[in-house]
Amino acid sequence: MTLRRLKAIALKTGFWLLVAVLVLYAIFPFYYAIVTSLKPSSQLFEVSYWVDSLDFSNYVTVLSQPTFLAAIRNSVVVALSVVLIALLLGLTAAWALGRVRFRGRTTVMMIVLGVSMFPQVAVLSGLFEVIRTLDLYNSPGGLILSYTIFTLPFTVWILTTFMRQLPDELEEAAIVDGASPWVTLTKVFMPLLWPAMATTGLLAFIAAWNEFLFALTFTLTDSQRTVPVAIALISGGSQYELPWGPIMAASVIVTVPLVVLVVIFQRRIVSGLTAGAVKG
Amino acid sequence: MANRQPTMAQTPAAPTPGGTLETTQPVRPRRERGTRVRRRRVRAAWLFLTPMLVGLALVAGWPLARTFWFSVTDASLSSLEGANFIGLENYLVYDNGWYGILADPLWWQSVWNTLYFALVSVSLEAVLGVIVALVLNAHFRGRTLVRAAMLIPWAIPTVVSAKIWAWMLNDQFGIINHLLMTLGLIDAPLSWTADASLSMWAVIMVDVWKATPFVALLVLAALQMLPSDCYEAAKVDGIHPVRVFFRVTLPLITPALLVAVIFRALDALRVFDVIYVLTSNAASTMTMSIYARQQLVEFQDVGYGSAASTLLFMIIALVTVVYLYLGRRQLGGGS
Protein backbone atom coordinates (compact mmCIF):
# COMPACT_ATOMS: atom_id res chain seq x y z
CA MET A 1 0.00 0.00 0.00
CA THR A 2 2.65 2.48 1.01
CA LEU A 3 4.80 1.43 -1.91
CA ARG A 4 1.98 2.15 -4.26
CA ARG A 5 1.48 5.54 -2.69
CA LEU A 6 5.15 6.30 -2.94
CA LYS A 7 5.04 5.37 -6.60
CA ALA A 8 2.06 7.63 -7.15
CA ILE A 9 3.83 10.51 -5.47
CA ALA A 10 6.96 9.90 -7.52
CA LEU A 11 4.91 9.83 -10.73
CA LYS A 12 3.16 13.04 -9.78
CA THR A 13 6.42 14.78 -8.94
CA GLY A 14 7.93 13.59 -12.17
CA PHE A 15 4.96 14.90 -14.13
CA TRP A 16 5.12 18.31 -12.52
CA LEU A 17 8.86 18.42 -13.06
CA LEU A 18 8.29 17.70 -16.75
CA VAL A 19 5.67 20.46 -16.93
CA ALA A 20 8.06 22.86 -15.22
CA VAL A 21 10.91 22.01 -17.59
CA LEU A 22 8.70 22.43 -20.65
CA VAL A 23 7.28 25.75 -19.48
CA LEU A 24 10.76 27.00 -18.64
CA TYR A 25 12.03 25.89 -22.04
CA ALA A 26 9.14 27.63 -23.80
CA ILE A 27 9.23 30.96 -22.04
CA PHE A 28 12.81 31.39 -20.85
CA PRO A 29 14.23 32.93 -24.06
CA PHE A 30 11.54 35.58 -24.17
CA TYR A 31 11.89 36.19 -20.45
CA TYR A 32 15.63 36.56 -20.90
CA ALA A 33 15.08 39.08 -23.70
CA ILE A 34 12.98 41.14 -21.28
CA VAL A 35 15.65 40.85 -18.57
CA THR A 36 18.34 42.00 -20.99
CA SER A 37 16.27 44.84 -22.37
CA LEU A 38 15.85 46.29 -18.86
CA LYS A 39 19.56 46.47 -18.14
CA PRO A 40 21.69 49.60 -18.42
CA SER A 41 24.42 49.16 -21.00
CA SER A 42 27.07 49.03 -18.27
CA GLN A 43 25.63 45.80 -16.85
CA LEU A 44 24.76 44.22 -20.17
CA PHE A 45 27.67 41.81 -20.19
CA GLU A 46 27.11 40.36 -16.73
CA VAL A 47 24.87 37.35 -16.98
CA SER A 48 21.92 37.53 -14.61
CA TYR A 49 18.87 35.31 -14.35
CA TRP A 50 16.55 37.80 -12.64
CA VAL A 51 15.33 41.30 -13.36
CA ASP A 52 17.71 43.18 -11.10
CA SER A 53 17.36 46.60 -12.63
CA LEU A 54 14.57 48.56 -14.22
CA ASP A 55 16.39 50.69 -16.70
CA PHE A 56 14.34 51.82 -19.68
CA SER A 57 17.16 53.51 -21.56
CA ASN A 58 17.22 50.79 -24.22
CA TYR A 59 13.54 51.38 -24.94
CA VAL A 60 14.13 55.13 -25.11
CA THR A 61 16.99 54.53 -27.55
CA VAL A 62 14.87 52.35 -29.81
CA LEU A 63 11.70 54.43 -29.70
CA SER A 64 13.57 57.63 -30.43
CA GLN A 65 14.81 56.22 -33.71
CA PRO A 66 12.57 57.48 -36.50
CA THR A 67 13.44 54.46 -38.65
CA PHE A 68 12.15 52.03 -36.01
CA LEU A 69 8.91 53.98 -35.63
CA ALA A 70 8.55 54.00 -39.40
CA ALA A 71 9.11 50.24 -39.42
CA ILE A 72 6.33 49.72 -36.89
CA ARG A 73 4.02 51.92 -38.94
CA ASN A 74 4.88 50.03 -42.14
CA SER A 75 4.36 46.68 -40.46
CA VAL A 76 0.95 47.71 -39.13
CA VAL A 77 -0.16 49.07 -42.51
CA VAL A 78 1.07 46.01 -44.39
CA ALA A 79 -0.30 43.44 -41.94
CA LEU A 80 -3.75 45.06 -41.67
CA SER A 81 -4.09 45.48 -45.45
CA VAL A 82 -3.02 41.89 -46.00
CA VAL A 83 -5.63 40.70 -43.50
CA LEU A 84 -8.39 42.72 -45.20
CA ILE A 85 -7.51 41.53 -48.70
CA ALA A 86 -7.06 37.92 -47.65
CA LEU A 87 -10.39 37.87 -45.81
CA LEU A 88 -12.30 39.51 -48.65
CA LEU A 89 -10.90 37.28 -51.39
CA GLY A 90 -10.86 34.27 -49.10
CA LEU A 91 -14.49 34.63 -48.05
CA THR A 92 -15.87 34.87 -51.58
CA ALA A 93 -13.71 31.96 -52.71
CA ALA A 94 -14.70 29.91 -49.66
CA TRP A 95 -18.38 30.38 -50.46
CA ALA A 96 -17.84 29.07 -53.99
CA LEU A 97 -15.67 26.16 -52.84
CA GLY A 98 -17.66 25.30 -49.77
CA ARG A 99 -21.28 25.75 -50.82
CA VAL A 100 -21.50 25.13 -54.54
CA ARG A 101 -20.84 21.88 -56.37
CA PHE A 102 -19.30 22.51 -59.74
CA ARG A 103 -16.87 20.90 -62.09
CA GLY A 104 -13.30 21.92 -61.39
CA ARG A 105 -13.79 22.52 -57.70
CA THR A 106 -11.26 19.88 -56.71
CA THR A 107 -8.79 21.31 -59.21
CA VAL A 108 -9.14 24.77 -57.69
CA MET A 109 -8.63 23.33 -54.21
CA MET A 110 -5.49 21.55 -55.43
CA ILE A 111 -4.16 24.78 -56.94
CA VAL A 112 -4.73 26.59 -53.66
CA LEU A 113 -3.01 23.83 -51.72
CA GLY A 114 -0.16 23.75 -54.22
CA VAL A 115 0.47 27.48 -53.91
CA SER A 116 0.61 27.19 -50.14
CA MET A 117 3.56 24.85 -50.57
CA PHE A 118 5.55 27.15 -52.86
CA PRO A 119 8.96 28.01 -51.54
CA GLN A 120 9.03 31.81 -51.44
CA VAL A 121 12.43 31.91 -53.05
CA ALA A 122 11.01 30.21 -56.15
CA VAL A 123 8.94 33.27 -57.05
CA LEU A 124 11.47 35.85 -55.88
CA SER A 125 12.83 36.91 -59.26
CA GLY A 126 9.47 36.76 -61.04
CA LEU A 127 7.75 38.66 -58.27
CA PHE A 128 10.54 41.22 -58.23
CA GLU A 129 9.81 41.91 -61.88
CA VAL A 130 6.04 42.17 -61.30
CA ILE A 131 6.56 44.57 -58.40
CA ARG A 132 8.93 46.74 -60.36
CA THR A 133 6.60 46.80 -63.37
CA LEU A 134 3.73 47.91 -61.13
CA ASP A 135 6.04 50.54 -59.63
CA LEU A 136 5.62 49.08 -56.14
CA TYR A 137 9.29 48.41 -55.39
CA ASN A 138 10.40 49.78 -52.02
CA SER A 139 6.84 50.54 -50.89
CA PRO A 140 4.34 48.85 -48.59
CA GLY A 141 2.18 48.15 -51.66
CA GLY A 142 4.73 45.70 -53.00
CA LEU A 143 4.76 43.81 -49.72
CA ILE A 144 0.95 43.77 -49.46
CA LEU A 145 0.78 42.30 -52.96
CA SER A 146 3.48 39.71 -52.39
CA TYR A 147 2.16 38.57 -49.00
CA THR A 148 -1.07 37.34 -50.57
CA ILE A 149 0.94 34.38 -51.88
CA PHE A 150 1.10 32.82 -48.44
CA THR A 151 -1.92 34.35 -46.67
CA LEU A 152 -4.52 33.70 -49.36
CA PRO A 153 -4.14 29.90 -49.62
CA PHE A 154 -4.59 29.15 -45.93
CA THR A 155 -7.35 31.76 -45.58
CA VAL A 156 -9.29 30.10 -48.39
CA TRP A 157 -8.59 26.67 -46.96
CA ILE A 158 -9.64 27.39 -43.38
CA LEU A 159 -12.71 29.45 -44.34
CA THR A 160 -13.83 26.72 -46.75
CA THR A 161 -13.60 24.17 -43.95
CA PHE A 162 -15.73 26.32 -41.66
CA MET A 163 -18.16 27.23 -44.45
CA ARG A 164 -18.87 23.55 -45.11
CA GLN A 165 -19.81 22.93 -41.51
CA LEU A 166 -22.75 25.33 -41.66
CA PRO A 167 -26.15 23.70 -42.21
CA ASP A 168 -27.73 23.72 -45.66
CA GLU A 169 -31.14 24.93 -44.45
CA LEU A 170 -29.82 28.42 -43.90
CA GLU A 171 -28.98 28.86 -47.50
CA GLU A 172 -32.04 27.09 -48.83
CA ALA A 173 -34.25 29.58 -47.05
CA ALA A 174 -32.32 32.41 -48.64
CA ILE A 175 -32.58 30.80 -52.09
CA VAL A 176 -36.33 30.37 -51.70
CA ASP A 177 -36.55 34.06 -50.83
CA GLY A 178 -34.72 34.80 -54.06
CA ALA A 179 -31.61 36.22 -52.46
CA SER A 180 -28.58 36.57 -54.70
CA PRO A 181 -25.38 34.70 -53.76
CA TRP A 182 -23.75 37.95 -52.69
CA VAL A 183 -26.62 38.77 -50.35
CA THR A 184 -26.58 35.20 -49.03
CA LEU A 185 -22.86 35.45 -48.38
CA THR A 186 -22.90 38.81 -46.64
CA LYS A 187 -26.23 38.56 -44.82
CA VAL A 188 -26.46 34.85 -43.97
CA PHE A 189 -22.95 33.45 -43.79
CA MET A 190 -20.79 36.34 -42.71
CA PRO A 191 -22.51 36.87 -39.35
CA LEU A 192 -22.06 33.16 -38.61
CA LEU A 193 -18.47 33.09 -39.77
CA TRP A 194 -17.16 35.88 -37.55
CA PRO A 195 -15.28 33.50 -35.27
CA ALA A 196 -13.65 31.76 -38.23
CA MET A 197 -12.81 35.11 -39.80
CA ALA A 198 -11.27 36.33 -36.57
CA THR A 199 -9.13 33.20 -36.45
CA THR A 200 -7.93 33.40 -40.04
CA GLY A 201 -7.45 37.14 -39.77
CA LEU A 202 -5.28 36.63 -36.72
CA LEU A 203 -3.20 33.96 -38.42
CA ALA A 204 -2.80 36.15 -41.51
CA PHE A 205 -1.80 39.10 -39.32
CA ILE A 206 0.85 37.06 -37.52
CA ALA A 207 2.20 35.65 -40.78
CA ALA A 208 2.41 39.10 -42.37
CA TRP A 209 3.89 40.69 -39.26
CA ASN A 210 6.65 38.06 -39.13
CA GLU A 211 7.54 37.78 -42.81
CA PHE A 212 11.18 38.41 -43.59
CA LEU A 213 12.39 37.28 -47.02
CA PHE A 214 10.10 39.42 -49.20
CA ALA A 215 10.41 42.38 -46.86
CA LEU A 216 14.19 42.16 -47.03
CA THR A 217 14.26 41.84 -50.81
CA PHE A 218 11.51 44.21 -51.93
CA THR A 219 12.43 47.19 -49.79
CA LEU A 220 15.55 49.28 -50.05
CA THR A 221 15.46 52.28 -47.75
CA ASP A 222 15.17 52.41 -43.96
CA SER A 223 11.91 54.35 -44.13
CA GLN A 224 10.15 51.51 -46.00
CA ARG A 225 11.36 48.58 -43.89
CA THR A 226 9.10 46.40 -41.80
CA VAL A 227 9.86 45.45 -38.22
CA PRO A 228 11.60 42.09 -38.76
CA VAL A 229 13.97 43.60 -41.32
CA ALA A 230 14.62 46.62 -39.13
CA ILE A 231 15.56 44.36 -36.20
CA ALA A 232 17.69 42.07 -38.33
CA LEU A 233 19.61 45.02 -39.71
CA ILE A 234 20.29 46.86 -36.43
CA SER A 235 24.05 47.03 -36.34
CA GLY A 236 26.74 48.56 -34.24
CA GLY A 237 30.22 49.83 -34.94
CA SER A 238 31.32 46.44 -36.20
CA GLN A 239 29.97 42.93 -36.56
CA TYR A 240 31.21 42.14 -33.07
CA GLU A 241 29.70 45.11 -31.30
CA LEU A 242 26.02 44.62 -31.85
CA PRO A 243 23.93 46.85 -29.55
CA TRP A 244 22.26 43.94 -27.79
CA GLY A 245 20.32 46.12 -25.33
CA PRO A 246 18.37 48.04 -27.98
CA ILE A 247 17.97 44.90 -30.10
CA MET A 248 16.32 43.11 -27.19
CA ALA A 249 14.16 46.15 -26.40
CA ALA A 250 13.00 46.29 -30.03
CA SER A 251 12.34 42.55 -29.98
CA VAL A 252 10.21 42.85 -26.86
CA ILE A 253 8.26 45.79 -28.31
CA VAL A 254 7.28 43.98 -31.50
CA THR A 255 6.59 40.67 -29.79
CA VAL A 256 4.48 41.72 -26.81
CA PRO A 257 1.40 42.54 -28.94
CA LEU A 258 1.63 39.12 -30.60
CA VAL A 259 2.09 37.25 -27.34
CA VAL A 260 -0.90 39.06 -25.84
CA LEU A 261 -3.03 38.27 -28.89
CA VAL A 262 -2.00 34.64 -28.86
CA VAL A 263 -2.65 34.18 -25.15
CA ILE A 264 -6.07 35.82 -25.41
CA PHE A 265 -7.12 33.99 -28.55
CA GLN A 266 -5.30 30.70 -28.01
CA ARG A 267 -8.45 28.63 -28.39
CA ARG A 268 -9.30 30.27 -31.71
CA ILE A 269 -5.76 29.94 -33.00
CA VAL A 270 -5.66 26.27 -32.15
CA SER A 271 -8.95 25.67 -33.94
CA GLY A 272 -7.71 27.60 -36.97
CA LEU A 273 -4.42 25.75 -37.17
CA THR A 274 -6.08 22.38 -36.88
CA ALA A 275 -8.77 23.27 -39.43
CA GLY A 276 -6.09 24.41 -41.83
CA ALA A 277 -3.79 21.49 -41.37
CA VAL A 278 -5.58 18.42 -40.07
CA LYS A 279 -8.57 18.89 -42.29
CA GLY A 280 -6.43 20.01 -45.20
CA MET B 1 -23.91 19.74 -66.61
CA ALA B 2 -27.43 20.32 -65.38
CA ASN B 3 -28.85 16.94 -66.33
CA ARG B 4 -25.96 15.16 -64.64
CA GLN B 5 -26.87 16.74 -61.36
CA PRO B 6 -28.88 13.89 -59.77
CA THR B 7 -26.17 11.31 -60.30
CA MET B 8 -23.47 13.70 -59.21
CA ALA B 9 -25.15 14.28 -55.93
CA GLN B 10 -25.19 10.57 -55.22
CA THR B 11 -21.64 9.69 -56.18
CA PRO B 12 -19.16 10.18 -53.39
CA ALA B 13 -17.18 13.35 -53.76
CA ALA B 14 -13.72 13.24 -55.26
CA PRO B 15 -11.01 12.69 -52.69
CA THR B 16 -9.13 15.76 -51.62
CA PRO B 17 -5.63 15.91 -50.16
CA GLY B 18 -5.44 15.00 -46.53
CA GLY B 19 -8.75 13.41 -46.94
CA THR B 20 -11.14 14.63 -44.29
CA LEU B 21 -12.42 17.79 -45.95
CA GLU B 22 -15.21 16.02 -47.79
CA THR B 23 -16.38 14.11 -44.77
CA THR B 24 -17.28 17.30 -42.96
CA GLN B 25 -19.80 18.09 -45.64
CA PRO B 26 -23.28 16.93 -44.85
CA VAL B 27 -25.07 15.04 -47.57
CA ARG B 28 -27.45 17.41 -49.24
CA PRO B 29 -30.92 16.45 -48.08
CA ARG B 30 -32.68 17.69 -51.19
CA ARG B 31 -31.66 18.35 -54.77
CA GLU B 32 -30.77 21.93 -55.29
CA ARG B 33 -33.92 23.59 -56.43
CA GLY B 34 -34.25 23.84 -60.17
CA THR B 35 -31.59 23.92 -62.79
CA ARG B 36 -31.86 27.66 -63.33
CA VAL B 37 -31.01 28.42 -59.72
CA ARG B 38 -28.23 25.90 -59.93
CA ARG B 39 -26.76 27.33 -63.08
CA ARG B 40 -26.88 30.78 -61.53
CA ARG B 41 -25.06 29.47 -58.50
CA VAL B 42 -22.30 27.87 -60.55
CA ARG B 43 -21.85 31.10 -62.47
CA ALA B 44 -21.74 33.03 -59.21
CA ALA B 45 -19.22 30.54 -57.84
CA TRP B 46 -16.81 31.19 -60.69
CA LEU B 47 -17.40 34.92 -60.38
CA PHE B 48 -16.59 34.73 -56.67
CA LEU B 49 -13.51 32.64 -57.34
CA THR B 50 -12.14 35.00 -59.96
CA PRO B 51 -10.55 37.61 -57.66
CA MET B 52 -8.77 34.89 -55.71
CA LEU B 53 -7.59 33.10 -58.82
CA VAL B 54 -6.44 36.34 -60.45
CA GLY B 55 -4.57 37.20 -57.25
CA LEU B 56 -2.85 33.83 -57.13
CA ALA B 57 -1.98 34.02 -60.81
CA LEU B 58 -0.44 37.46 -60.31
CA VAL B 59 1.67 36.63 -57.25
CA ALA B 60 2.31 32.92 -57.76
CA GLY B 61 1.63 31.55 -61.24
CA TRP B 62 3.11 34.26 -63.40
CA PRO B 63 6.17 34.93 -61.19
CA LEU B 64 6.91 31.21 -61.06
CA ALA B 65 6.75 31.01 -64.86
CA ARG B 66 9.07 34.01 -65.10
CA THR B 67 11.51 32.39 -62.66
CA PHE B 68 11.58 29.30 -64.88
CA TRP B 69 12.23 31.53 -67.88
CA PHE B 70 14.97 33.55 -66.16
CA SER B 71 16.70 30.32 -65.22
CA VAL B 72 17.51 29.68 -68.89
CA THR B 73 18.69 33.25 -69.55
CA ASP B 74 21.64 35.42 -68.58
CA ALA B 75 19.38 37.97 -66.84
CA SER B 76 20.93 40.21 -64.21
CA LEU B 77 19.16 42.31 -61.61
CA SER B 78 19.92 45.56 -63.45
CA SER B 79 18.79 44.34 -66.87
CA LEU B 80 15.89 41.93 -66.54
CA GLU B 81 14.51 43.01 -69.91
CA GLY B 82 17.67 42.49 -71.89
CA ALA B 83 17.98 38.83 -70.95
CA ASN B 84 19.17 36.42 -73.61
CA PHE B 85 18.27 32.76 -73.86
CA ILE B 86 21.32 30.67 -73.02
CA GLY B 87 19.81 27.22 -72.68
CA LEU B 88 20.80 25.19 -69.68
CA GLU B 89 24.12 26.95 -69.13
CA ASN B 90 23.10 28.13 -65.67
CA TYR B 91 22.54 24.54 -64.66
CA LEU B 92 25.48 22.80 -66.27
CA VAL B 93 27.83 23.66 -69.09
CA TYR B 94 31.16 22.32 -70.35
CA ASP B 95 33.74 24.95 -71.16
CA ASN B 96 37.14 23.47 -70.43
CA GLY B 97 35.71 22.12 -67.21
CA TRP B 98 32.21 21.82 -65.86
CA TYR B 99 30.44 24.99 -64.77
CA GLY B 100 26.96 25.82 -63.57
CA ILE B 101 25.02 25.08 -60.41
CA LEU B 102 25.18 21.33 -60.72
CA ALA B 103 28.97 21.59 -60.81
CA ASP B 104 29.15 23.99 -57.85
CA PRO B 105 30.29 22.27 -54.64
CA LEU B 106 28.66 25.06 -52.60
CA TRP B 107 25.27 24.22 -54.14
CA TRP B 108 25.65 20.57 -53.22
CA GLN B 109 26.67 21.57 -49.74
CA SER B 110 23.53 23.73 -49.50
CA VAL B 111 21.42 20.79 -50.64
CA TRP B 112 23.04 18.54 -48.07
CA ASN B 113 22.73 21.20 -45.33
CA THR B 114 19.05 21.70 -46.14
CA LEU B 115 18.28 17.99 -46.05
CA TYR B 116 20.26 17.52 -42.86
CA PHE B 117 18.57 20.51 -41.22
CA ALA B 118 15.11 19.33 -42.31
CA LEU B 119 15.63 15.75 -41.19
CA VAL B 120 17.13 16.51 -37.79
CA SER B 121 14.92 19.43 -36.83
CA VAL B 122 11.67 17.84 -37.97
CA SER B 123 12.47 14.57 -36.17
CA LEU B 124 13.24 16.40 -32.95
CA GLU B 125 10.09 18.50 -33.34
CA ALA B 126 7.97 15.39 -33.85
CA VAL B 127 9.31 13.66 -30.72
CA LEU B 128 9.16 16.78 -28.56
CA GLY B 129 5.81 17.74 -30.02
CA VAL B 130 4.26 14.42 -29.04
CA ILE B 131 5.67 14.74 -25.51
CA VAL B 132 4.29 18.26 -25.14
CA ALA B 133 0.93 17.17 -26.54
CA LEU B 134 0.71 14.26 -24.09
CA VAL B 135 1.44 16.62 -21.21
CA LEU B 136 -1.15 19.12 -22.42
CA ASN B 137 -3.69 16.33 -22.85
CA ALA B 138 -3.45 15.35 -19.19
CA HIS B 139 -5.91 16.95 -16.82
CA PHE B 140 -4.17 19.17 -14.32
CA ARG B 141 -4.67 22.49 -12.73
CA GLY B 142 -3.34 25.38 -14.80
CA ARG B 143 -3.45 23.49 -18.08
CA THR B 144 -4.73 26.50 -20.01
CA LEU B 145 -1.86 28.62 -18.74
CA VAL B 146 0.69 25.97 -19.67
CA ARG B 147 -0.81 25.71 -23.13
CA ALA B 148 -0.60 29.48 -23.52
CA ALA B 149 3.04 29.36 -22.45
CA MET B 150 3.74 26.66 -25.04
CA LEU B 151 2.29 28.90 -27.75
CA ILE B 152 4.71 31.75 -27.03
CA PRO B 153 7.65 30.43 -29.11
CA TRP B 154 5.30 29.97 -32.04
CA ALA B 155 4.03 33.58 -31.78
CA ILE B 156 7.45 35.19 -31.66
CA PRO B 157 8.61 36.35 -35.10
CA THR B 158 11.37 34.11 -36.46
CA VAL B 159 13.75 37.02 -36.81
CA VAL B 160 13.19 38.00 -33.20
CA SER B 161 13.65 34.47 -31.89
CA ALA B 162 16.82 34.14 -33.93
CA LYS B 163 18.11 37.38 -32.40
CA ILE B 164 17.19 36.32 -28.87
CA TRP B 165 18.95 32.99 -29.33
CA ALA B 166 21.92 34.69 -30.96
CA TRP B 167 22.24 36.72 -27.78
CA MET B 168 21.79 33.69 -25.52
CA LEU B 169 24.36 31.80 -27.59
CA ASN B 170 26.80 34.73 -27.71
CA ASP B 171 30.31 33.37 -27.37
CA GLN B 172 31.51 35.84 -24.73
CA PHE B 173 28.45 37.02 -22.84
CA GLY B 174 25.84 34.42 -23.66
CA ILE B 175 23.84 32.84 -20.88
CA ILE B 176 24.11 29.35 -22.37
CA ASN B 177 27.89 29.30 -22.23
CA HIS B 178 27.67 30.77 -18.74
CA LEU B 179 25.25 28.07 -17.66
CA LEU B 180 27.24 25.23 -19.20
CA MET B 181 30.44 26.51 -17.58
CA THR B 182 28.77 26.90 -14.19
CA LEU B 183 27.57 23.33 -14.46
CA GLY B 184 31.08 22.29 -15.44
CA LEU B 185 30.02 20.78 -18.75
CA ILE B 186 32.46 22.87 -20.79
CA ASP B 187 35.80 24.47 -19.86
CA ALA B 188 35.88 27.31 -22.33
CA PRO B 189 33.04 29.27 -23.98
CA LEU B 190 31.86 27.85 -27.30
CA SER B 191 31.31 30.11 -30.27
CA TRP B 192 28.00 28.58 -31.25
CA THR B 193 27.20 30.62 -34.33
CA ALA B 194 30.70 31.09 -35.70
CA ASP B 195 32.14 27.59 -35.25
CA ALA B 196 31.36 25.62 -38.41
CA SER B 197 30.84 22.39 -36.49
CA LEU B 198 28.37 23.96 -34.03
CA SER B 199 26.46 26.50 -36.08
CA MET B 200 24.14 23.97 -37.71
CA TRP B 201 23.19 22.73 -34.24
CA ALA B 202 22.56 26.29 -33.10
CA VAL B 203 20.19 26.77 -36.03
CA ILE B 204 18.46 23.49 -35.34
CA MET B 205 18.10 24.40 -31.67
CA VAL B 206 16.31 27.64 -32.54
CA ASP B 207 14.06 26.01 -35.12
CA VAL B 208 13.08 23.19 -32.77
CA TRP B 209 12.29 25.69 -30.05
CA LYS B 210 10.11 27.73 -32.37
CA ALA B 211 8.27 24.99 -34.28
CA THR B 212 7.58 22.37 -31.61
CA PRO B 213 4.38 24.13 -30.44
CA PHE B 214 2.91 23.80 -33.92
CA VAL B 215 3.46 20.04 -33.98
CA ALA B 216 2.25 19.75 -30.40
CA LEU B 217 -1.01 21.57 -31.17
CA LEU B 218 -1.86 19.38 -34.13
CA VAL B 219 -1.08 16.21 -32.17
CA LEU B 220 -3.05 17.53 -29.19
CA ALA B 221 -6.10 18.04 -31.42
CA ALA B 222 -5.83 14.41 -32.51
CA LEU B 223 -5.35 13.20 -28.93
CA GLN B 224 -8.51 14.94 -27.82
CA MET B 225 -10.55 13.08 -30.41
CA LEU B 226 -9.40 9.62 -29.31
CA PRO B 227 -12.12 7.31 -27.98
CA SER B 228 -11.82 6.85 -24.24
CA ASP B 229 -13.15 3.28 -24.16
CA CYS B 230 -9.85 1.82 -25.48
CA TYR B 231 -8.10 3.36 -22.55
CA GLU B 232 -10.61 2.15 -20.02
CA ALA B 233 -10.29 -1.37 -21.41
CA ALA B 234 -6.50 -1.16 -21.22
CA LYS B 235 -6.73 0.10 -17.67
CA VAL B 236 -9.03 -2.71 -16.64
CA ASP B 237 -6.63 -5.23 -18.17
CA GLY B 238 -3.76 -3.63 -16.26
CA ILE B 239 -1.64 -2.91 -19.32
CA HIS B 240 1.38 -0.72 -18.75
CA PRO B 241 0.81 2.90 -19.90
CA VAL B 242 3.97 2.87 -22.02
CA ARG B 243 2.68 -0.17 -23.87
CA VAL B 244 -0.71 1.49 -24.28
CA PHE B 245 1.01 4.51 -25.76
CA PHE B 246 2.92 2.54 -28.38
CA ARG B 247 0.13 0.10 -29.18
CA VAL B 248 -2.95 2.35 -29.05
CA THR B 249 -2.18 6.05 -28.88
CA LEU B 250 0.66 6.31 -31.36
CA PRO B 251 -1.05 4.44 -34.20
CA LEU B 252 -4.18 6.54 -33.72
CA ILE B 253 -2.40 9.89 -33.79
CA THR B 254 -0.07 8.94 -36.63
CA PRO B 255 -2.19 10.59 -39.36
CA ALA B 256 -2.21 13.93 -37.54
CA LEU B 257 1.48 13.61 -36.75
CA LEU B 258 2.22 12.86 -40.40
CA VAL B 259 0.36 15.98 -41.53
CA ALA B 260 2.28 18.07 -39.01
CA VAL B 261 5.57 16.51 -40.10
CA ILE B 262 4.85 17.18 -43.77
CA PHE B 263 3.97 20.81 -43.09
CA ARG B 264 7.12 21.20 -41.02
CA ALA B 265 9.26 19.41 -43.58
CA LEU B 266 8.05 21.71 -46.37
CA ASP B 267 8.85 24.68 -44.15
CA ALA B 268 12.26 23.30 -43.24
CA LEU B 269 13.19 22.65 -46.87
CA ARG B 270 12.64 26.33 -47.70
CA VAL B 271 14.15 27.67 -44.47
CA PHE B 272 15.59 31.14 -44.80
CA ASP B 273 15.15 33.72 -42.06
CA VAL B 274 16.42 31.88 -39.01
CA ILE B 275 19.66 31.02 -40.78
CA TYR B 276 20.06 34.40 -42.43
CA VAL B 277 19.85 36.13 -39.05
CA LEU B 278 21.90 33.64 -37.02
CA THR B 279 24.76 32.80 -39.36
CA SER B 280 24.21 34.96 -42.44
CA ASN B 281 25.75 33.45 -45.58
CA ALA B 282 28.20 31.10 -43.84
CA ALA B 283 28.88 28.00 -45.93
CA SER B 284 28.43 25.61 -43.01
CA THR B 285 24.75 26.48 -42.66
CA MET B 286 23.96 27.64 -46.20
CA THR B 287 20.63 26.24 -47.39
CA MET B 288 19.13 26.19 -50.85
CA SER B 289 17.03 29.31 -50.17
CA ILE B 290 20.03 31.22 -48.82
CA TYR B 291 22.11 30.13 -51.80
CA ALA B 292 19.46 31.16 -54.32
CA ARG B 293 18.86 34.54 -52.73
CA GLN B 294 22.56 35.28 -52.47
CA GLN B 295 22.97 34.65 -56.19
CA LEU B 296 19.82 36.61 -57.05
CA VAL B 297 20.20 39.68 -54.90
CA GLU B 298 23.75 39.98 -53.65
CA PHE B 299 25.52 38.77 -56.79
CA GLN B 300 22.69 40.20 -58.95
CA ASP B 301 22.84 37.09 -61.13
CA VAL B 302 19.13 36.58 -61.73
CA GLY B 303 19.63 33.81 -64.29
CA TYR B 304 21.81 31.68 -62.04
CA GLY B 305 19.78 32.43 -58.92
CA SER B 306 16.55 31.56 -60.74
CA ALA B 307 18.06 28.26 -61.78
CA ALA B 308 18.80 27.50 -58.12
CA SER B 309 15.23 28.56 -57.18
CA THR B 310 13.86 26.31 -59.91
CA LEU B 311 15.78 23.33 -58.56
CA LEU B 312 14.50 24.07 -55.05
CA PHE B 313 10.97 24.30 -56.41
CA MET B 314 11.37 20.95 -58.16
CA ILE B 315 12.55 19.28 -54.97
CA ILE B 316 9.67 20.65 -52.93
CA ALA B 317 7.17 19.83 -55.67
CA LEU B 318 8.45 16.25 -55.64
CA VAL B 319 7.95 16.00 -51.88
CA THR B 320 4.45 17.47 -52.24
CA VAL B 321 3.46 15.09 -55.01
CA VAL B 322 4.66 12.10 -52.99
CA TYR B 323 2.65 13.39 -50.03
CA LEU B 324 -0.51 13.91 -52.08
CA TYR B 325 -0.11 10.49 -53.63
CA LEU B 326 0.27 8.84 -50.24
CA GLY B 327 -2.63 10.88 -48.83
CA ARG B 328 -4.88 9.78 -51.69
CA ARG B 329 -3.87 6.15 -51.29
CA GLN B 330 -4.46 6.29 -47.57
CA LEU B 331 -7.92 7.73 -48.17
CA GLY B 332 -8.72 5.14 -50.81
CA GLY B 333 -7.77 2.36 -48.42
CA GLY B 334 -9.75 3.81 -45.57
CA SER B 335 -13.14 4.27 -47.19
Interface residues (C-beta under 8 A of the other chain):
Chain A: F15 L18 V19 L22 V23 Y25 A26 I27 P29 F30 Y32 A33 T36 L44 F45 V47 Y49 I85 L88 L89 G90 T92 A93 W95 A96 L97 V100 R101 F102 R103 T106 V108 M109 M110 I111 V112 L113 G114 V115 M117 F118 P119 Q120 V121 A122 V123 L124 S125 G126 L127 F128 E129 V130 R132 L145 S146 T148 I149 L152 P153 V156 T160 T161 R164 Q165 P167 D168 E172 I175 V176 S180 P181 W182 L185 I206 W209 N210 F212 L213 L216 T217 V227 P228 V229 I231 A232 W244 I247 M248 S251 V254 T255 L258 V259 L261 V262 V263 Q266 I269 V270 L273 T274 A277 V278 K279 G280
Chain B: M1 M8 A9 A14 T16 P17 G18 T20 L21 T24 Q25 P26 R28 P29 R30 R33 V37 R40 R41 V42 A44 A45 W46 F48 L49 P51 M52 L53 G55 L56 L58 V59 A60 W62 P63 L64 A65 R66 T67 F70 A75 L77 L80 I131 V132 V135 A138 F140 T144 V146 R147 A148 A149 M150 L151 I152 P153 W154 A155 I156 P157 T158 V159 V160 S161 K163 I164 W165 W167 M168 N170 Q172 F173 G174 I175 H178 W209 P213 F214 L217 L218 L220 A221 A222 A256 V259 A260 F263 L266 L269 R270 F272 D273 Y276 V277 M288 S289 A292 R293 L296 V297 V302 G305 S306 S309 T310 L312 F313 I316 A317 T320
